[in-house]
Amino acid sequence: MTNSTNLVAESLGEIKGFGPLGDPTSLTEGAGGLLEKLLSNIIGFMTVGAILWFIVQIVIGGYSLMTAGGDPKGAADARQGITNAVIGLVVVFIALVFISVIGFLMGIDILKIDDFINNLSIK
């Protein structure tokens, strides 16, 4: 039984986790480096999620507006949905600016969103 387990492990090779946090050598950077990577990845993931949610809400609002026909309440609800989506996106970008300023004042680069996007592959 042990031989078959070893064969499977050897055939899989070295398996690393998802993104930079899956690299066990990153733990040697200390708590500050790991925390910075963790916060950057969380913020990046949430930003990408918010942008995707915005796109979905705009499409739903546009579809609702097109299918409202002559119903003024349906058209008003669709416009309100589009307005809410735009307000949500503005809030996300204001939060990113706020986080960036806080990170700058603390001396850490929390917003490494480009690193997050570049590391979206399984290594």
N, CA, C and O of each residue as an XYZ file, in Angstrom:
492
protein
N       0.826     -1.192      0.000
C       0.000      0.000      0.000
C       0.869      1.255      0.000
O       0.528      2.250     -0.639
N       1.976      1.207      0.707
C       2.863      2.357      0.769
C       3.503      2.621     -0.585
O       3.698      3.775     -0.966
N       3.835      1.551     -1.320
C       4.443      1.738     -2.634
C       3.505      2.452     -3.596
O       3.938      3.317     -4.357
N       2.227      2.100     -3.569
C       1.286      2.768     -4.471
C       1.117      4.237     -4.092
O       0.960      5.089     -4.966
N       1.149      4.535     -2.802
C       1.059      5.931     -2.369
C       2.284      6.705     -2.826
O       2.167      7.840     -3.290
N       3.452      6.103     -2.698
C       4.675      6.766     -3.138
C       4.677      6.974     -4.645
O       5.132      8.010     -5.130
N       4.166      5.983     -5.393
C       4.118      6.130     -6.846
C       3.197      7.270     -7.262
O       3.507      8.028     -8.181
N       2.070      7.382     -6.580
C       1.150      8.477     -6.890
C       1.798      9.811     -6.555
O       1.698     10.762     -7.329
N       2.458      9.887     -5.412
C       3.109     11.131     -5.006
C       4.230     11.499     -5.972
O       4.409     12.673     -6.295
N       4.986     10.505     -6.434
C       6.065     10.786     -7.377
C       5.520     11.208     -8.733
O       6.102     12.069     -9.395
N       4.409     10.611     -9.153
C       3.864     10.965    -10.459
C       3.262     12.367    -10.459
O       3.255     13.041    -11.489
N       2.760     12.806     -9.314
C       2.197     14.149     -9.237
C       3.280     15.214     -9.191
O       3.054     16.347     -9.616
N       4.425     14.871     -8.693
C       5.509     15.842     -8.603
C       5.254     16.835     -7.486
O       4.488     16.571     -6.559
N       5.902     17.970     -7.590
C       5.752     18.996     -6.566
C       4.473     19.775     -6.826
O       4.284     20.332     -7.908
N       3.604     19.812     -5.839
C       2.334     20.516     -5.972
C       2.386     21.752     -5.085
O       2.651     21.670     -3.886
N       2.129     22.880     -5.695
C       2.088     24.121     -4.926
C       0.662     24.626     -4.902
O      -0.184     24.199     -5.688
N       0.418     25.528     -3.999
C      -0.923     26.062     -3.836
C      -1.255     27.130     -4.849
O      -0.556     27.305     -5.847
N      -2.309     27.826     -4.584
C      -2.853     28.843     -5.476
C      -2.197     30.185     -5.186
O      -2.307     30.698     -4.073
N      -1.528     30.749     -6.155
C      -0.955     32.078     -6.014
C       0.275     32.113     -5.125
O       0.839     31.070     -4.796
N       0.690     33.302     -4.740
C       1.919     33.440     -3.967
C       1.808     32.903     -2.548
O       2.824     32.552     -1.948
N       0.604     32.828     -1.997
C       0.465     32.300     -0.645
C       0.640     30.790     -0.609
O       0.845     30.222      0.464
N       0.565     30.133     -1.750
C       0.764     28.698     -1.799
C       2.223     28.299     -1.786
O       2.544     27.116     -1.673
N       3.100     29.262     -1.897
C       4.527     28.990     -1.901
C       5.021     28.899     -0.463
O       4.992     29.901      0.252
N       5.477     27.720     -0.012
C       5.897     27.595      1.381
C       7.123     28.435      1.715
O       7.365     28.722      2.888
N       7.898     28.833      0.716
C       9.060     29.673      1.003
C       8.641     31.091      1.358
O       9.438     31.852      1.909
N       7.392     31.457      1.048
C       6.946     32.808      1.389
C       6.765     32.969      2.891
O       6.701     34.091      3.392
N       6.683     31.854      3.614
C       6.528     31.941      5.064
C       7.814     32.424      5.732
O       7.788     32.870      6.879
N       8.926     32.337      5.025
C      10.187     32.776      5.608
C      10.357     34.281      5.533
O      11.319     34.819      6.080
N       9.444     34.971      4.869
C       9.543     36.423      4.754
C       9.152     37.122      6.042
O       9.373     38.326      6.177
N       8.595     36.421      6.963
C       8.147     37.028      8.201
C       6.671     37.348      8.132
O       6.039     37.270      7.078
N       6.146     37.706      9.276
C       4.708     37.962      9.363
C       4.303     39.181      8.549
O       3.213     39.204      7.977
N       5.157     40.189      8.487
C       4.813     41.398      7.743
C       4.640     41.133      6.269
O       3.675     41.598      5.662
N       5.568     40.388      5.680
C       5.474     40.077      4.258
C       4.284     39.200      3.945
O       3.609     39.390      2.934
N       4.028     38.238      4.816
C       2.888     37.350      4.603
C       1.575     38.105      4.764
O       0.637     37.900      3.995
N       1.511     38.975      5.761
C       0.296     39.771      5.969
C       0.057     40.705      4.788
O      -1.079     40.883      4.348
N       1.129     41.295      4.281
C       0.999     42.191      3.138
C       0.478     41.433      1.917
O      -0.389     41.927      1.198
N       1.008     40.234      1.689
C       0.534     39.420      0.565
C      -0.918     39.008      0.770
O      -1.720     39.038     -0.164
N      -1.246     38.627      1.987
C      -2.609     38.194      2.273
C      -3.600     39.333      2.049
O      -4.624     39.149      1.390
N      -3.299     40.501      2.592
C      -4.190     41.650      2.410
C      -4.291     42.045      0.946
O      -5.373     42.367      0.454
N      -3.170     42.019      0.257
C      -3.177     42.366     -1.159
C      -4.046     41.399     -1.953
O      -4.814     41.816     -2.821
N      -3.925     40.119     -1.658
C      -4.727     39.128     -2.377
C      -6.209     39.252     -2.055
O      -7.051     39.121     -2.943
N      -6.529     39.500     -0.804
C      -7.938     39.653     -0.421
C      -8.536     40.881     -1.099
O      -9.633     40.818     -1.653
N      -7.814     41.990     -1.055
C      -8.313     43.223     -1.672
C      -8.427     43.055     -3.183
O      -9.400     43.502     -3.790
N      -7.441     42.415     -3.782
C      -7.496     42.182     -5.224
C      -8.660     41.299     -5.617
O      -9.361     41.582     -6.589
N      -8.871     40.229     -4.868
C      -9.980     39.319     -5.151
C     -11.316     40.038     -5.011
O     -12.203     39.885     -5.851
N     -11.454     40.819     -3.952
C     -12.715     41.529     -3.733
C     -12.944     42.609     -4.795
O     -14.083     42.858     -5.190
N     -11.876     43.244     -5.253
C     -12.012     44.265     -6.291
C     -12.457     43.646     -7.605
O     -13.359     44.155     -8.270
N     -11.823     42.551     -7.970
C     -12.222     41.864     -9.203
C     -13.664     41.383     -9.084
O     -14.437     41.493    -10.036
N     -14.028     40.853     -7.925
C     -15.405     40.416     -7.700
C     -16.398     41.564     -7.799
O     -17.484     41.405     -8.356
N     -16.025     42.721     -7.259
C     -16.917     43.886     -7.312
C     -17.098     44.374     -8.746
O     -18.197     44.768     -9.138
N     -16.034     44.349     -9.517
C     -16.139     44.786    -10.914
C     -17.018     43.815    -11.708
O     -17.838     44.237    -12.524
N     -16.842     42.524    -11.466
C     -17.691     41.542    -12.150
C     -19.155     41.701    -11.735
O     -20.058     41.593    -12.565
N     -19.381     41.958    -10.449
C     -20.751     42.169     -9.965
C     -21.357     43.419    -10.607
O     -22.538     43.430    -10.951
N     -20.554     44.463    -10.766
C     -21.014     45.683    -11.429
C     -21.462     45.378    -12.856
O     -22.518     45.836    -13.294
N     -20.662     44.612    -13.568
C     -21.005     44.278    -14.954
C     -22.317     43.493    -15.006
O     -23.172     43.758    -15.852
N     -22.469     42.533    -14.104
C     -23.700     41.736    -14.068
C     -24.899     42.637    -13.771
O     -25.947     42.505    -14.404
N     -24.751     43.542    -12.821
C     -25.864     44.420    -12.459
C     -26.222     45.384    -13.590
O     -27.397     45.689    -13.794
N     -25.226     45.859    -14.317
C     -25.499     46.741    -15.457
C     -26.258     45.975    -16.545
O     -27.202     46.498    -17.137
N     -25.841     44.744    -16.799
C     -26.526     43.936    -17.815
C     -27.967     43.653    -17.382
O     -28.893     43.770    -18.184
N     -28.151     43.285    -16.125
C     -29.506     43.016    -15.627
C     -30.358     44.281    -15.679
O     -31.519     44.232    -16.083
N     -29.786     45.409    -15.273
C     -30.525     46.673    -15.322
C     -30.877     47.074    -16.743
O     -31.982     47.549    -17.004
N     -29.942     46.885    -17.659
C     -30.213     47.207    -19.064
C     -31.287     46.313    -19.651
O     -32.156     46.773    -20.391
N     -31.224     45.037    -19.319
C     -32.243     44.104    -19.809
C     -33.613     44.464    -19.230
O     -34.619     44.443    -19.939
N     -33.642     44.791    -17.947
C     -34.909     45.176    -17.319
C     -35.464     46.451    -17.937
O     -36.674     46.595    -18.106
N     -34.576     47.366    -18.270
C     -35.015     48.619    -18.892
C     -35.587     48.361    -20.289
O     -36.586     48.963    -20.682
N     -34.939     47.459    -21.030
C     -35.436     47.149    -22.377
C     -36.769     46.417    -22.338
O     -37.632     46.640    -23.187
N     -36.933     45.548    -21.357
C     -38.162     44.753    -21.302
C     -39.272     45.431    -20.502
O     -40.359     44.871    -20.355
N     -39.010     46.623    -19.988
C     -40.039     47.319    -19.205
C     -41.202     47.749    -20.086
O     -42.323     47.919    -19.607
N     -40.938     47.922    -21.357
C     -42.009     48.339    -22.270
C     -42.500     49.723    -21.893
O     -41.708     50.657    -21.769
N     -43.776     49.854    -21.716
C     -44.349     51.148    -21.362
C     -44.596     51.296    -19.874
O     -45.197     52.277    -19.436
N     -44.137     50.332    -19.096
C     -44.371     50.361    -17.648
C     -43.411     51.347    -16.981
O     -42.210     51.084    -16.915
N     -43.922     52.474    -16.489
C     -43.020     53.456    -15.873
C     -42.373     52.941    -14.590
O     -41.233     53.297    -14.292
N     -43.080     52.110    -13.831
C     -42.492     51.576    -12.596
C     -41.345     50.617    -12.911
O     -40.314     50.638    -12.238
N     -41.522     49.780    -13.928
C     -40.456     48.859    -14.325
C     -39.226     49.596    -14.828
O     -38.096     49.220    -14.519
N     -39.454     50.654    -15.611
C     -38.330     51.448    -16.115
C     -37.623     52.172    -14.975
O     -36.396     52.267    -14.959
N     -38.400     52.680    -14.024
C     -37.799     53.374    -12.880
C     -36.985     52.403    -12.025
O     -35.907     52.751    -11.543
N     -37.501     51.188    -11.837
C     -36.758     50.181    -11.070
C     -35.456     49.799    -11.773
O     -34.424     49.613    -11.128
N     -35.515     49.684    -13.093
C     -34.312     49.340    -13.857
C     -33.277     50.462    -13.764
O     -32.088     50.203    -13.577
N     -33.736     51.706    -13.895
C     -32.811     52.847    -13.768
C     -32.204     52.896    -12.370
O     -31.023     53.201    -12.207
N     -33.018     52.595    -11.366
C     -32.516     52.587     -9.988
C     -31.459     51.497     -9.804
O     -30.470     51.703     -9.100
N     -31.664     50.348    -10.431
C     -30.674     49.274    -10.358
C     -29.359     49.672    -11.005
O     -28.287     49.386    -10.473
N     -29.440     50.334    -12.157
C     -28.223     50.802    -12.832
C     -27.529     51.867    -11.983
O     -26.305     51.865    -11.853
N     -28.313     52.771    -11.411
C     -27.742     53.811    -10.549
C     -27.053     53.191     -9.333
O     -25.959     53.608     -8.954
N     -27.689     52.207     -8.732
C     -27.086     51.539     -7.578
C     -25.783     50.834     -7.954
O     -24.832     50.827     -7.173
N     -25.741     50.248     -9.136
C     -24.520     49.575     -9.585
C     -23.382     50.581     -9.765
O     -22.245     50.321     -9.369
N     -23.695     51.720    -10.358
C     -22.666     52.750    -10.557
C     -22.194     53.301     -9.211
O     -20.998     53.504     -9.006
N     -23.127     53.539     -8.303
C     -22.752     54.019     -6.968
C     -21.863     52.993     -6.268
O     -20.883     53.358     -5.620
N     -22.200     51.728     -6.398
C     -21.384     50.676     -5.794
C     -19.972     50.651     -6.347
O     -19.010     50.479     -5.598
N     -19.842     50.822     -7.656
C     -18.509     50.838     -8.267
C     -17.709     52.049     -7.798
O     -16.509     51.944     -7.546
N     -18.367     53.188     -7.684
C     -17.683     54.390     -7.186
C     -17.222     54.172     -5.745
O     -16.116     54.572     -5.381
N     -18.055     53.544     -4.933
C     -17.677     53.259     -3.543
C     -16.460     52.336     -3.495
O     -15.572     52.524     -2.664
N     -16.416     51.347     -4.378
C     -15.270     50.434     -4.417
C     -13.994     51.197     -4.755
O     -12.962     50.989     -4.117
N     -14.055     52.071     -5.742
C     -12.852     52.817     -6.116
C     -12.447     53.831     -5.045
O     -11.257     54.066     -4.838
N     -13.414     54.426     -4.372
C     -13.079     55.322     -3.256
C     -12.419     54.526     -2.133
O     -11.471     54.999     -1.507
N     -12.917     53.326     -1.880
C     -12.305     52.474     -0.855
C     -10.877     52.097     -1.243
O      -9.997     52.046     -0.385
N     -10.641     51.832     -2.529
C      -9.282     51.519     -2.975
C      -8.342     52.702     -2.760
O      -7.200     52.524     -2.336
N      -8.819     53.898     -3.051
C      -7.994     55.091     -2.822
C      -7.720     55.251     -1.328
O      -6.595     55.550     -0.930
N      -8.734     55.054     -0.514
C      -8.580     55.164      0.936
C      -7.573     54.136      1.457
O      -6.704     54.466      2.264
N      -7.693     52.904      0.999
C      -6.764     51.852      1.425
C      -5.350     52.167      0.954
O      -4.380     51.922      1.672
N      -5.239     52.707     -0.243
C      -3.924     53.073     -0.766
C      -3.275     54.159      0.087
O      -2.081     54.091      0.379
N      -4.052     55.152      0.483
C      -3.519     56.231      1.322
C      -3.111     55.683      2.690
O      -2.042     56.018      3.200
N      -3.952     54.851      3.278
C      -3.619     54.251      4.575
C      -2.352     53.405      4.456
O      -1.477     53.470      5.319
N      -2.254     52.616      3.393
C      -1.053     51.806      3.179
C       0.184     52.662      2.996
O       1.255     52.323      3.500
N       0.045     53.772      2.276
C       1.174     54.684      2.078
C       1.615     55.288      3.406
O       2.811     55.384      3.681
N       0.651     55.694      4.227
C       0.987     56.287      5.520
C       1.625     55.267      6.460
O       2.454     55.625      7.297
N       1.241     54.001      6.323
C       1.812     52.956      7.171
C       3.121     52.409      6.611
O       3.845     51.691      7.300
N       3.419     52.747      5.369
C       4.668     52.312      4.769
C       4.627     50.925      4.153
O       5.672     50.314      3.932
N       3.437     50.425      3.874
C       3.340     49.124      3.210
C       2.543     49.292      1.927
O       1.679     50.162      1.816
N       2.853     48.442      0.967
C       2.165     48.507     -0.322
C       1.091     47.431     -0.352
O       1.314     46.320     -0.834
N      -0.072     47.779      0.172
C      -1.160     46.808      0.271
C      -1.745     46.503     -1.099
O      -2.116     45.363     -1.376
N      -1.829     47.495     -1.942
C      -2.521     47.340     -3.219
C      -1.578     46.844     -4.308
O      -1.167     47.603     -5.185
N      -1.252     45.596     -4.241
C      -0.465     44.983     -5.307
C      -1.417     44.163     -6.162
O      -1.258     42.951     -6.310
N      -2.398     44.838     -6.716
C      -3.429     44.145     -7.476
C      -2.836     43.525     -8.740
O      -3.290     42.471     -9.187
N      -1.825     44.175     -9.316
C      -1.200     43.587    -10.496
C      -0.520     42.271    -10.144
O      -0.545     41.334    -10.942
N       0.092     42.184     -8.952
C       0.664     40.913     -8.514
C      -0.432     39.868     -8.332
O      -0.248     38.700     -8.674
N      -1.566     40.293     -7.794
C      -2.680     39.364     -7.601
C      -3.150     38.806     -8.943
O      -3.365     37.602     -9.082
N      -3.306     39.680     -9.917
C      -3.800     39.239    -11.220
C      -2.763     38.361    -11.919
O      -3.119     37.372    -12.560
N      -1.489     38.713    -11.799
C      -0.441     37.910    -12.431
C      -0.293     36.543    -11.790
O       0.154     35.604    -12.450
N      -0.655     36.406    -10.527
C      -0.488     35.142     -9.815
C      -1.771     34.323     -9.754
O      -1.911     33.470     -8.878
N      -2.695     34.559    -10.653
C      -3.948     33.811    -10.650
C      -3.825     32.447    -11.328
O      -4.811     31.927    -11.850
N      -2.669     31.885    -11.327
C      -2.500     30.562    -11.922
C      -1.986     29.608    -10.861
O      -1.322     30.016     -9.909
N      -2.295     28.357    -11.032
C      -1.811     27.339    -10.104
C      -0.394     26.988    -10.511
O      -0.131     26.597    -11.648
N       0.505     27.136     -9.563
C       1.918     26.878     -9.863
C       2.254     25.430     -9.613
O       3.398     25.019     -9.808
